[in-house]
Amino acid sequence: MPLPSWYEGLEDKIPDSLDDLQGPAEGVVALPQHLAWSGLTAFDLSKRGIRMEMYRTVITTGRRVDYEAYLNADHLVADWPVLRKGLGPGYRQAWENKLLLRRKTSG
């Protein structure tokens, strides 16, 4: 019997609306250990590359409550065209399907 897909149920964890993403827009964010257990654990949101690294970490290791607490809708939409390239196809598809990010960022 094959193992279930790594992405199975992922879309259910994603908030229903960008309005639910109430993460900080500025400052330095220290992620909790369940999200950032090694390497960089504090992220300066004014630095786009560092912010996108944090967003990749939260998206790939977090839960819905983490998405809502640490992701900011405006940053996510603005960074999505580049950020999506650093995510696996399952994450990309789930986030784009659920929040229509592709349409919002590509015109």
Helices and strands as residue ranges (DSSP letters): H 10-13, G 18-20, E 28-30, E 42-44, H 48-61, H 64-70, H 73-83, G 84-86, H 89-99, H 101-106
